[in-house]
Amino acid sequence: MSASLLVEIVFGWPGIGPLFLEAILARDLFVVVDTVLLSSVFLVAGNLLADALLFAADPRIRVK
């Protein structure tokens, strides 16, 4: 989350980073919680996808 926040703010890209920063500065609790939850869901989904692709690509990883 911190790397995307930094890159989006420095380069001025629209995204969750500037929204998250503005919500923190405005003390908008619901937007802060939603952005953290959304980022967490993306992280878990990405890790699950990476594990599934690794399982499909590497024959050494099999359920015994």
mmCIF file of the N, C-alpha and C atoms, coordinates in Angstrom:
data_MODEL
# 
_entry.id   MODEL 
# 
loop_
_atom_site.group_PDB 
_atom_site.id 
_atom_site.type_symbol 
_atom_site.label_atom_id 
_atom_site.label_alt_id 
_atom_site.label_comp_id 
_atom_site.label_asym_id 
_atom_site.label_entity_id 
_atom_site.label_seq_id 
_atom_site.pdbx_PDB_ins_code 
_atom_site.Cartn_x 
_atom_site.Cartn_y 
_atom_site.Cartn_z 
_atom_site.occupancy 
_atom_site.B_iso_or_equiv 
_atom_site.pdbx_formal_charge 
_atom_site.auth_seq_id 
_atom_site.auth_comp_id 
_atom_site.auth_asym_id 
_atom_site.auth_atom_id 
_atom_site.pdbx_PDB_model_num 
ATOM 1   N N  . MET A 1 1  ? 0.826   -1.187  0.000   1.00 0.00 ? 1  MET A N  1 
ATOM 2   C CA . MET A 1 1  ? 0.000   0.000   0.000   1.00 0.00 ? 1  MET A CA 1 
ATOM 3   C C  . MET A 1 1  ? 0.868   1.246   0.000   1.00 0.00 ? 1  MET A C  1 
ATOM 4   N N  . SER A 1 2  ? 1.936   1.265   0.768   1.00 0.00 ? 2  SER A N  1 
ATOM 5   C CA . SER A 1 2  ? 2.739   2.471   0.884   1.00 0.00 ? 2  SER A CA 1 
ATOM 6   C C  . SER A 1 2  ? 3.462   2.811   -0.409  1.00 0.00 ? 2  SER A C  1 
ATOM 7   N N  . ALA A 1 3  ? 3.917   1.799   -1.143  1.00 0.00 ? 3  ALA A N  1 
ATOM 8   C CA . ALA A 1 3  ? 4.623   2.068   -2.398  1.00 0.00 ? 3  ALA A CA 1 
ATOM 9   C C  . ALA A 1 3  ? 3.669   2.630   -3.441  1.00 0.00 ? 3  ALA A C  1 
ATOM 10  N N  . SER A 1 4  ? 2.469   2.084   -3.543  1.00 0.00 ? 4  SER A N  1 
ATOM 11  C CA . SER A 1 4  ? 1.509   2.607   -4.514  1.00 0.00 ? 4  SER A CA 1 
ATOM 12  C C  . SER A 1 4  ? 1.076   4.009   -4.117  1.00 0.00 ? 4  SER A C  1 
ATOM 13  N N  . LEU A 1 5  ? 0.908   4.240   -2.841  1.00 0.00 ? 5  LEU A N  1 
ATOM 14  C CA . LEU A 1 5  ? 0.544   5.568   -2.365  1.00 0.00 ? 5  LEU A CA 1 
ATOM 15  C C  . LEU A 1 5  ? 1.614   6.579   -2.740  1.00 0.00 ? 5  LEU A C  1 
ATOM 16  N N  . LEU A 1 6  ? 2.853   6.237   -2.520  1.00 0.00 ? 6  LEU A N  1 
ATOM 17  C CA . LEU A 1 6  ? 3.955   7.146   -2.819  1.00 0.00 ? 6  LEU A CA 1 
ATOM 18  C C  . LEU A 1 6  ? 4.079   7.409   -4.318  1.00 0.00 ? 6  LEU A C  1 
ATOM 19  N N  . VAL A 1 7  ? 4.033   6.376   -5.131  1.00 0.00 ? 7  VAL A N  1 
ATOM 20  C CA . VAL A 1 7  ? 4.178   6.532   -6.584  1.00 0.00 ? 7  VAL A CA 1 
ATOM 21  C C  . VAL A 1 7  ? 3.026   7.344   -7.163  1.00 0.00 ? 7  VAL A C  1 
ATOM 22  N N  . GLU A 1 8  ? 1.802   7.051   -6.745  1.00 0.00 ? 8  GLU A N  1 
ATOM 23  C CA . GLU A 1 8  ? 0.653   7.776   -7.286  1.00 0.00 ? 8  GLU A CA 1 
ATOM 24  C C  . GLU A 1 8  ? 0.670   9.245   -6.895  1.00 0.00 ? 8  GLU A C  1 
ATOM 25  N N  . ILE A 1 9  ? 1.113   9.546   -5.705  1.00 0.00 ? 9  ILE A N  1 
ATOM 26  C CA . ILE A 1 9  ? 1.141   10.945  -5.271  1.00 0.00 ? 9  ILE A CA 1 
ATOM 27  C C  . ILE A 1 9  ? 2.283   11.697  -5.942  1.00 0.00 ? 9  ILE A C  1 
ATOM 28  N N  . VAL A 1 10 ? 3.459   11.092  -6.020  1.00 0.00 ? 10 VAL A N  1 
ATOM 29  C CA . VAL A 1 10 ? 4.609   11.775  -6.619  1.00 0.00 ? 10 VAL A CA 1 
ATOM 30  C C  . VAL A 1 10 ? 4.379   12.055  -8.097  1.00 0.00 ? 10 VAL A C  1 
ATOM 31  N N  . PHE A 1 11 ? 3.851   11.078  -8.834  1.00 0.00 ? 11 PHE A N  1 
ATOM 32  C CA . PHE A 1 11 ? 3.656   11.245  -10.266 1.00 0.00 ? 11 PHE A CA 1 
ATOM 33  C C  . PHE A 1 11 ? 2.294   11.836  -10.623 1.00 0.00 ? 11 PHE A C  1 
ATOM 34  N N  . GLY A 1 12 ? 1.427   12.032  -9.642  1.00 0.00 ? 12 GLY A N  1 
ATOM 35  C CA . GLY A 1 12 ? 0.128   12.629  -9.889  1.00 0.00 ? 12 GLY A CA 1 
ATOM 36  C C  . GLY A 1 12 ? -0.845  11.712  -10.594 1.00 0.00 ? 12 GLY A C  1 
ATOM 37  N N  . TRP A 1 13 ? -0.659  10.406  -10.462 1.00 0.00 ? 13 TRP A N  1 
ATOM 38  C CA . TRP A 1 13 ? -1.559  9.450   -11.098 1.00 0.00 ? 13 TRP A CA 1 
ATOM 39  C C  . TRP A 1 13 ? -2.829  9.322   -10.268 1.00 0.00 ? 13 TRP A C  1 
ATOM 40  N N  . PRO A 1 14 ? -3.978  9.242   -10.925 1.00 0.00 ? 14 PRO A N  1 
ATOM 41  C CA . PRO A 1 14 ? -5.203  9.006   -10.156 1.00 0.00 ? 14 PRO A CA 1 
ATOM 42  C C  . PRO A 1 14 ? -5.258  7.560   -9.676  1.00 0.00 ? 14 PRO A C  1 
ATOM 43  N N  . GLY A 1 15 ? -5.772  7.367   -8.504  1.00 0.00 ? 15 GLY A N  1 
ATOM 44  C CA . GLY A 1 15 ? -5.858  6.013   -7.971  1.00 0.00 ? 15 GLY A CA 1 
ATOM 45  C C  . GLY A 1 15 ? -6.256  6.029   -6.515  1.00 0.00 ? 15 GLY A C  1 
ATOM 46  N N  . ILE A 1 16 ? -6.034  4.906   -5.861  1.00 0.00 ? 16 ILE A N  1 
ATOM 47  C CA . ILE A 1 16 ? -6.418  4.778   -4.458  1.00 0.00 ? 16 ILE A CA 1 
ATOM 48  C C  . ILE A 1 16 ? -5.494  5.586   -3.549  1.00 0.00 ? 16 ILE A C  1 
ATOM 49  N N  . GLY A 1 17 ? -4.240  5.764   -3.943  1.00 0.00 ? 17 GLY A N  1 
ATOM 50  C CA . GLY A 1 17 ? -3.278  6.477   -3.104  1.00 0.00 ? 17 GLY A CA 1 
ATOM 51  C C  . GLY A 1 17 ? -3.694  7.895   -2.745  1.00 0.00 ? 17 GLY A C  1 
ATOM 52  N N  . PRO A 1 18 ? -3.952  8.754   -3.731  1.00 0.00 ? 18 PRO A N  1 
ATOM 53  C CA . PRO A 1 18 ? -4.401  10.109  -3.400  1.00 0.00 ? 18 PRO A CA 1 
ATOM 54  C C  . PRO A 1 18 ? -5.735  10.134  -2.652  1.00 0.00 ? 18 PRO A C  1 
ATOM 55  N N  . LEU A 1 19 ? -6.650  9.225   -3.005  1.00 0.00 ? 19 LEU A N  1 
ATOM 56  C CA . LEU A 1 19 ? -7.924  9.151   -2.293  1.00 0.00 ? 19 LEU A CA 1 
ATOM 57  C C  . LEU A 1 19 ? -7.691  8.814   -0.832  1.00 0.00 ? 19 LEU A C  1 
ATOM 58  N N  . PHE A 1 20 ? -6.804  7.869   -0.583  1.00 0.00 ? 20 PHE A N  1 
ATOM 59  C CA . PHE A 1 20 ? -6.485  7.453   0.783   1.00 0.00 ? 20 PHE A CA 1 
ATOM 60  C C  . PHE A 1 20 ? -5.858  8.600   1.574   1.00 0.00 ? 20 PHE A C  1 
ATOM 61  N N  . LEU A 1 21 ? -4.927  9.309   0.949   1.00 0.00 ? 21 LEU A N  1 
ATOM 62  C CA . LEU A 1 21 ? -4.284  10.430  1.632   1.00 0.00 ? 21 LEU A CA 1 
ATOM 63  C C  . LEU A 1 21 ? -5.276  11.542  1.946   1.00 0.00 ? 21 LEU A C  1 
ATOM 64  N N  . GLU A 1 22 ? -6.127  11.884  0.988   1.00 0.00 ? 22 GLU A N  1 
ATOM 65  C CA . GLU A 1 22 ? -7.139  12.920  1.231   1.00 0.00 ? 22 GLU A CA 1 
ATOM 66  C C  . GLU A 1 22 ? -8.112  12.507  2.324   1.00 0.00 ? 22 GLU A C  1 
ATOM 67  N N  . ALA A 1 23 ? -8.475  11.226  2.358   1.00 0.00 ? 23 ALA A N  1 
ATOM 68  C CA . ALA A 1 23 ? -9.386  10.745  3.391   1.00 0.00 ? 23 ALA A CA 1 
ATOM 69  C C  . ALA A 1 23 ? -8.741  10.805  4.769   1.00 0.00 ? 23 ALA A C  1 
ATOM 70  N N  . ILE A 1 24 ? -7.450  10.504  4.841   1.00 0.00 ? 24 ILE A N  1 
ATOM 71  C CA . ILE A 1 24 ? -6.752  10.600  6.127   1.00 0.00 ? 24 ILE A CA 1 
ATOM 72  C C  . ILE A 1 24 ? -6.701  12.045  6.598   1.00 0.00 ? 24 ILE A C  1 
ATOM 73  N N  . LEU A 1 25 ? -6.346  12.949  5.692   1.00 0.00 ? 25 LEU A N  1 
ATOM 74  C CA . LEU A 1 25 ? -6.254  14.359  6.071   1.00 0.00 ? 25 LEU A CA 1 
ATOM 75  C C  . LEU A 1 25 ? -7.611  14.957  6.433   1.00 0.00 ? 25 LEU A C  1 
ATOM 76  N N  . ALA A 1 26 ? -8.681  14.472  5.799   1.00 0.00 ? 26 ALA A N  1 
ATOM 77  C CA . ALA A 1 26 ? -10.025 14.959  6.100   1.00 0.00 ? 26 ALA A CA 1 
ATOM 78  C C  . ALA A 1 26 ? -10.677 14.192  7.241   1.00 0.00 ? 26 ALA A C  1 
ATOM 79  N N  . ARG A 1 27 ? -9.969  13.192  7.758   1.00 0.00 ? 27 ARG A N  1 
ATOM 80  C CA . ARG A 1 27 ? -10.461 12.334  8.841   1.00 0.00 ? 27 ARG A CA 1 
ATOM 81  C C  . ARG A 1 27 ? -11.785 11.673  8.490   1.00 0.00 ? 27 ARG A C  1 
ATOM 82  N N  . ASP A 1 28 ? -11.861 11.185  7.260   1.00 0.00 ? 28 ASP A N  1 
ATOM 83  C CA . ASP A 1 28 ? -13.035 10.478  6.782   1.00 0.00 ? 28 ASP A CA 1 
ATOM 84  C C  . ASP A 1 28 ? -12.822 8.990   7.033   1.00 0.00 ? 28 ASP A C  1 
ATOM 85  N N  . LEU A 1 29 ? -13.308 8.525   8.165   1.00 0.00 ? 29 LEU A N  1 
ATOM 86  C CA . LEU A 1 29 ? -13.031 7.172   8.635   1.00 0.00 ? 29 LEU A CA 1 
ATOM 87  C C  . LEU A 1 29 ? -13.552 6.103   7.679   1.00 0.00 ? 29 LEU A C  1 
ATOM 88  N N  . PHE A 1 30 ? -14.733 6.307   7.123   1.00 0.00 ? 30 PHE A N  1 
ATOM 89  C CA . PHE A 1 30 ? -15.324 5.283   6.262   1.00 0.00 ? 30 PHE A CA 1 
ATOM 90  C C  . PHE A 1 30 ? -14.518 5.090   4.983   1.00 0.00 ? 30 PHE A C  1 
ATOM 91  N N  . VAL A 1 31 ? -14.025 6.167   4.404   1.00 0.00 ? 31 VAL A N  1 
ATOM 92  C CA . VAL A 1 31 ? -13.220 6.044   3.189   1.00 0.00 ? 31 VAL A CA 1 
ATOM 93  C C  . VAL A 1 31 ? -11.876 5.398   3.510   1.00 0.00 ? 31 VAL A C  1 
ATOM 94  N N  . VAL A 1 32 ? -11.286 5.734   4.637   1.00 0.00 ? 32 VAL A N  1 
ATOM 95  C CA . VAL A 1 32 ? -10.012 5.121   5.048   1.00 0.00 ? 32 VAL A CA 1 
ATOM 96  C C  . VAL A 1 32 ? -10.184 3.616   5.240   1.00 0.00 ? 32 VAL A C  1 
ATOM 97  N N  . VAL A 1 33 ? -11.222 3.217   5.944   1.00 0.00 ? 33 VAL A N  1 
ATOM 98  C CA . VAL A 1 33 ? -11.475 1.792   6.178   1.00 0.00 ? 33 VAL A CA 1 
ATOM 99  C C  . VAL A 1 33 ? -11.748 1.078   4.857   1.00 0.00 ? 33 VAL A C  1 
ATOM 100 N N  . ASP A 1 34 ? -12.522 1.704   3.977   1.00 0.00 ? 34 ASP A N  1 
ATOM 101 C CA . ASP A 1 34 ? -12.826 1.086   2.684   1.00 0.00 ? 34 ASP A CA 1 
ATOM 102 C C  . ASP A 1 34 ? -11.584 0.921   1.818   1.00 0.00 ? 34 ASP A C  1 
ATOM 103 N N  . THR A 1 35 ? -10.707 1.906   1.793   1.00 0.00 ? 35 THR A N  1 
ATOM 104 C CA . THR A 1 35 ? -9.500  1.783   0.970   1.00 0.00 ? 35 THR A CA 1 
ATOM 105 C C  . THR A 1 35 ? -8.551  0.727   1.534   1.00 0.00 ? 35 THR A C  1 
ATOM 106 N N  . VAL A 1 36 ? -8.445  0.637   2.839   1.00 0.00 ? 36 VAL A N  1 
ATOM 107 C CA . VAL A 1 36 ? -7.608  -0.409  3.443   1.00 0.00 ? 36 VAL A CA 1 
ATOM 108 C C  . VAL A 1 36 ? -8.198  -1.786  3.162   1.00 0.00 ? 36 VAL A C  1 
ATOM 109 N N  . LEU A 1 37 ? -9.518  -1.909  3.276   1.00 0.00 ? 37 LEU A N  1 
ATOM 110 C CA . LEU A 1 37 ? -10.172 -3.182  2.991   1.00 0.00 ? 37 LEU A CA 1 
ATOM 111 C C  . LEU A 1 37 ? -10.013 -3.568  1.528   1.00 0.00 ? 37 LEU A C  1 
ATOM 112 N N  . LEU A 1 38 ? -10.193 -2.628  0.624   1.00 0.00 ? 38 LEU A N  1 
ATOM 113 C CA . LEU A 1 38 ? -10.044 -2.900  -0.801  1.00 0.00 ? 38 LEU A CA 1 
ATOM 114 C C  . LEU A 1 38 ? -8.609  -3.308  -1.136  1.00 0.00 ? 38 LEU A C  1 
ATOM 115 N N  . SER A 1 39 ? -7.647  -2.622  -0.566  1.00 0.00 ? 39 SER A N  1 
ATOM 116 C CA . SER A 1 39 ? -6.247  -2.968  -0.792  1.00 0.00 ? 39 SER A CA 1 
ATOM 117 C C  . SER A 1 39 ? -5.931  -4.359  -0.250  1.00 0.00 ? 39 SER A C  1 
ATOM 118 N N  . SER A 1 40 ? -6.494  -4.699  0.894   1.00 0.00 ? 40 SER A N  1 
ATOM 119 C CA . SER A 1 40 ? -6.276  -6.027  1.472   1.00 0.00 ? 40 SER A CA 1 
ATOM 120 C C  . SER A 1 40 ? -6.881  -7.118  0.600   1.00 0.00 ? 40 SER A C  1 
ATOM 121 N N  . VAL A 1 41 ? -8.065  -6.861  0.068   1.00 0.00 ? 41 VAL A N  1 
ATOM 122 C CA . VAL A 1 41 ? -8.705  -7.845  -0.814  1.00 0.00 ? 41 VAL A CA 1 
ATOM 123 C C  . VAL A 1 41 ? -7.878  -8.050  -2.071  1.00 0.00 ? 41 VAL A C  1 
ATOM 124 N N  . PHE A 1 42 ? -7.363  -6.951  -2.661  1.00 0.00 ? 42 PHE A N  1 
ATOM 125 C CA . PHE A 1 42 ? -6.507  -7.071  -3.839  1.00 0.00 ? 42 PHE A CA 1 
ATOM 126 C C  . PHE A 1 42 ? -5.234  -7.852  -3.523  1.00 0.00 ? 42 PHE A C  1 
ATOM 127 N N  . LEU A 1 43 ? -4.658  -7.637  -2.364  1.00 0.00 ? 43 LEU A N  1 
ATOM 128 C CA . LEU A 1 43 ? -3.446  -8.344  -1.970  1.00 0.00 ? 43 LEU A CA 1 
ATOM 129 C C  . LEU A 1 43 ? -3.706  -9.838  -1.816  1.00 0.00 ? 43 LEU A C  1 
ATOM 130 N N  . VAL A 1 44 ? -4.772  -10.192 -1.139  1.00 0.00 ? 44 VAL A N  1 
ATOM 131 C CA . VAL A 1 44 ? -5.102  -11.604 -0.942  1.00 0.00 ? 44 VAL A CA 1 
ATOM 132 C C  . VAL A 1 44 ? -5.434  -12.267 -2.279  1.00 0.00 ? 44 VAL A C  1 
ATOM 133 N N  . ALA A 1 45 ? -6.196  -11.587 -3.129  1.00 0.00 ? 45 ALA A N  1 
ATOM 134 C CA . ALA A 1 45 ? -6.549  -12.147 -4.437  1.00 0.00 ? 45 ALA A CA 1 
ATOM 135 C C  . ALA A 1 45 ? -5.307  -12.321 -5.312  1.00 0.00 ? 45 ALA A C  1 
ATOM 136 N N  . GLY A 1 46 ? -4.403  -11.370 -5.268  1.00 0.00 ? 46 GLY A N  1 
ATOM 137 C CA . GLY A 1 46 ? -3.168  -11.483 -6.043  1.00 0.00 ? 46 GLY A CA 1 
ATOM 138 C C  . GLY A 1 46 ? -2.295  -12.621 -5.562  1.00 0.00 ? 46 GLY A C  1 
ATOM 139 N N  . ASN A 1 47 ? -2.194  -12.790 -4.259  1.00 0.00 ? 47 ASN A N  1 
ATOM 140 C CA . ASN A 1 47 ? -1.415  -13.906 -3.718  1.00 0.00 ? 47 ASN A CA 1 
ATOM 141 C C  . ASN A 1 47 ? -2.046  -15.252 -4.062  1.00 0.00 ? 47 ASN A C  1 
ATOM 142 N N  . LEU A 1 48 ? -3.367  -15.320 -4.013  1.00 0.00 ? 48 LEU A N  1 
ATOM 143 C CA . LEU A 1 48 ? -4.053  -16.554 -4.378  1.00 0.00 ? 48 LEU A CA 1 
ATOM 144 C C  . LEU A 1 48 ? -3.847  -16.885 -5.850  1.00 0.00 ? 48 LEU A C  1 
ATOM 145 N N  . LEU A 1 49 ? -3.921  -15.880 -6.708  1.00 0.00 ? 49 LEU A N  1 
ATOM 146 C CA . LEU A 1 49 ? -3.685  -16.089 -8.136  1.00 0.00 ? 49 LEU A CA 1 
ATOM 147 C C  . LEU A 1 49 ? -2.247  -16.534 -8.398  1.00 0.00 ? 49 LEU A C  1 
ATOM 148 N N  . ALA A 1 50 ? -1.290  -15.914 -7.724  1.00 0.00 ? 50 ALA A N  1 
ATOM 149 C CA . ALA A 1 50 ? 0.113   -16.286 -7.896  1.00 0.00 ? 50 ALA A CA 1 
ATOM 150 C C  . ALA A 1 50 ? 0.361   -17.720 -7.430  1.00 0.00 ? 50 ALA A C  1 
ATOM 151 N N  . ASP A 1 51 ? -0.242  -18.108 -6.317  1.00 0.00 ? 51 ASP A N  1 
ATOM 152 C CA . ASP A 1 51 ? -0.097  -19.490 -5.835  1.00 0.00 ? 51 ASP A CA 1 
ATOM 153 C C  . ASP A 1 51 ? -0.719  -20.489 -6.802  1.00 0.00 ? 51 ASP A C  1 
ATOM 154 N N  . ALA A 1 52 ? -1.871  -20.152 -7.360  1.00 0.00 ? 52 ALA A N  1 
ATOM 155 C CA . ALA A 1 52 ? -2.525  -21.056 -8.317  1.00 0.00 ? 52 ALA A CA 1 
ATOM 156 C C  . ALA A 1 52 ? -1.692  -21.206 -9.587  1.00 0.00 ? 52 ALA A C  1 
ATOM 157 N N  . LEU A 1 53 ? -1.131  -20.109 -10.067 1.00 0.00 ? 53 LEU A N  1 
ATOM 158 C CA . LEU A 1 53 ? -0.286  -20.185 -11.257 1.00 0.00 ? 53 LEU A CA 1 
ATOM 159 C C  . LEU A 1 53 ? 0.999   -20.965 -10.985 1.00 0.00 ? 53 LEU A C  1 
ATOM 160 N N  . LEU A 1 54 ? 1.569   -20.796 -9.814  1.00 0.00 ? 54 LEU A N  1 
ATOM 161 C CA . LEU A 1 54 ? 2.761   -21.556 -9.454  1.00 0.00 ? 54 LEU A CA 1 
ATOM 162 C C  . LEU A 1 54 ? 2.446   -23.043 -9.336  1.00 0.00 ? 54 LEU A C  1 
ATOM 163 N N  . PHE A 1 55 ? 1.299   -23.372 -8.774  1.00 0.00 ? 55 PHE A N  1 
ATOM 164 C CA . PHE A 1 55 ? 0.878   -24.766 -8.660  1.00 0.00 ? 55 PHE A CA 1 
ATOM 165 C C  . PHE A 1 55 ? 0.698   -25.386 -10.045 1.00 0.00 ? 55 PHE A C  1 
ATOM 166 N N  . ALA A 1 56 ? 0.154   -24.614 -10.977 1.00 0.00 ? 56 ALA A N  1 
ATOM 167 C CA . ALA A 1 56 ? -0.071  -25.139 -12.326 1.00 0.00 ? 56 ALA A CA 1 
ATOM 168 C C  . ALA A 1 56 ? 1.230   -25.260 -13.116 1.00 0.00 ? 56 ALA A C  1 
ATOM 169 N N  . ALA A 1 57 ? 2.187   -24.388 -12.862 1.00 0.00 ? 57 ALA A N  1 
ATOM 170 C CA . ALA A 1 57 ? 3.407   -24.365 -13.656 1.00 0.00 ? 57 ALA A CA 1 
ATOM 171 C C  . ALA A 1 57 ? 4.509   -25.279 -13.136 1.00 0.00 ? 57 ALA A C  1 
ATOM 172 N N  . ASP A 1 58 ? 4.555   -25.524 -11.853 1.00 0.00 ? 58 ASP A N  1 
ATOM 173 C CA . ASP A 1 58 ? 5.663   -26.278 -11.259 1.00 0.00 ? 58 ASP A CA 1 
ATOM 174 C C  . ASP A 1 58 ? 5.205   -27.696 -10.899 1.00 0.00 ? 58 ASP A C  1 
ATOM 175 N N  . PRO A 1 59 ? 5.723   -28.700 -11.568 1.00 0.00 ? 59 PRO A N  1 
ATOM 176 C CA . PRO A 1 59 ? 5.282   -30.079 -11.282 1.00 0.00 ? 59 PRO A CA 1 
ATOM 177 C C  . PRO A 1 59 ? 5.746   -30.596 -9.917  1.00 0.00 ? 59 PRO A C  1 
ATOM 178 N N  . ARG A 1 60 ? 6.700   -29.948 -9.295  1.00 0.00 ? 60 ARG A N  1 
ATOM 179 C CA . ARG A 1 60 ? 7.183   -30.413 -7.998  1.00 0.00 ? 60 ARG A CA 1 
ATOM 180 C C  . ARG A 1 60 ? 6.186   -30.107 -6.894  1.00 0.00 ? 60 ARG A C  1 
ATOM 181 N N  . ILE A 1 61 ? 5.260   -29.186 -7.148  1.00 0.00 ? 61 ILE A N  1 
ATOM 182 C CA . ILE A 1 61 ? 4.265   -28.816 -6.128  1.00 0.00 ? 61 ILE A CA 1 
ATOM 183 C C  . ILE A 1 61 ? 2.994   -29.616 -6.396  1.00 0.00 ? 61 ILE A C  1 
ATOM 184 N N  . ARG A 1 62 ? 2.802   -30.671 -5.655  1.00 0.00 ? 62 ARG A N  1 
ATOM 185 C CA . ARG A 1 62 ? 1.612   -31.508 -5.795  1.00 0.00 ? 62 ARG A CA 1 
ATOM 186 C C  . ARG A 1 62 ? 1.128   -31.913 -4.413  1.00 0.00 ? 62 ARG A C  1 
ATOM 187 N N  . VAL A 1 63 ? -0.173  -32.133 -4.297  1.00 0.00 ? 63 VAL A N  1 
ATOM 188 C CA . VAL A 1 63 ? -0.759  -32.599 -3.050  1.00 0.00 ? 63 VAL A CA 1 
ATOM 189 C C  . VAL A 1 63 ? -0.518  -34.103 -2.955  1.00 0.00 ? 63 VAL A C  1 
ATOM 190 N N  . LYS A 1 64 ? -0.020  -34.551 -1.811  1.00 0.00 ? 64 LYS A N  1 
ATOM 191 C CA . LYS A 1 64 ? 0.286   -35.988 -1.646  1.00 0.00 ? 64 LYS A CA 1 
ATOM 192 C C  . LYS A 1 64 ? -0.870  -36.710 -1.036  1.00 0.00 ? 64 LYS A C  1 
# 
